[in-house]
Amino acid sequence: MTRAARAVASPRVVCIEDFRPIARQRIPKSVFDYLDGGAEGEVTLRENCRIFNDVTFRPRHAVAVADCNLCTSVLGFKLSLPFLLAPVGYSRLMHPGGEVAAARAAGRAGTGYILSTISGHKLEDVRAGSTGPVFYQLYLMGGRGAAEAVIERARVAGFNALVVTIDTPVSGIRERDYRNGLKELISGGPMAKIPFIPQVLARPGWLMDYLLDGGLPGLPNVIVPGKGQMPLVDINAALAESAVTWSDFSWIRKIWTGPIVVKGVLTADDARRSIDHGAAAISVSNHGGRQLDGLPASLRALPEVVKAVNGQIEVLMDGGVRRGTDVAKAISMGARAVLCGRAYAYGLAAAGEAGVDRAIEILRTDLDRTLRLLGCPSVAELDRSYVNVPKSWEA
Ligand code: FNR
């Protein structure tokens, strides 16, 4: 076992929450809070996790389950697990392995990885790293020309689907990032950086890794025509100039002929619009509570969306998934699979690729145990009969 794997082995890490203190110790406060935090009062962030308590199980006891089948398919791609790794921007700041490490771990586990536009690694390297399906998450940063170029690169590299995130017309205000000087550290001049340097110096191990990795990564997948690669500075300004609207789907569809997932749907209306604009799947998502605070928890929005979609396309969900029981509840309520964001990113921040492996392993064994305790032999058989959902949630 490697040193990194030992650092996150049982009994130090027995559930996802156990990664947090280890990650907090390894990476600077500004990076940890970027990963851990949410928008404004962080109400939606907390509610995403809390809401899973409102749904309880209806087990079938005294049922022998010899082999639990955790397999499913998403967009026709066979997965060994019903959870994929969500796009997490700036992953390379959490650990130099970043997006490549996470994709490799996903592939090894037989599941999918979604690469954020805000990636420090080239999409070709990420694709080559994984043996599983890899999707590209698109922001229109750098404008339509940059988007067209990256979509073509993703096609040539062999990406399997495009994920268009629709909830980010501007970046949400994550107050911890302002207090920690994240923007100053990334893009400020030397004087602006000074007040925030001590927290970085307090993590010499991380700092050494970061410097050996070449320092601040750029955005090698955002190539702006006539200007070249976009630096990692001023993401907020770049996002504000590049909001996705429904009218963009017509040109995106012309240049990307593969499946499209719309990420950030919370209402029946947006679900129907996604179908009308050619989505093959949607993800019910509030961006992990990082955009508009006061949005409903993703699980709370799931029944309305599942009802509106009525089986026409696949429904995924993300937000607050930290345990195998959470995965089982979401699937019982109609999600085809879930996306995990922080659950694996805490692992990445704590121990690099070994941490992502361990996070996936925890969720896998959790889910297997949950199915056995429910008396349910397979993920495919999970349905509403296995859960009590509050009456007031009925869509
Ligand atoms: C995200 N998320 C995200 N989503 C997206 O479409 N593009 C992105 O670049 C990012 N970046 C990002 C960074 C960080 C640090 C986090 C935590 C999240 C949102 C992500 O894909 C997913 O919707 C949430 O993470 C789901 O919530 P949980 O699983 O983190 O609770």
Residues whose N, C-alpha, C, O or C-beta is under 5 A from the ligand:
A	BS01	FNR	Y34 L35 A86 P87 V88 G89 S116 I118 Q137 T165 S285 H287 G288 D318 G319 G320 V321 L339 C340 G341 R342 A343
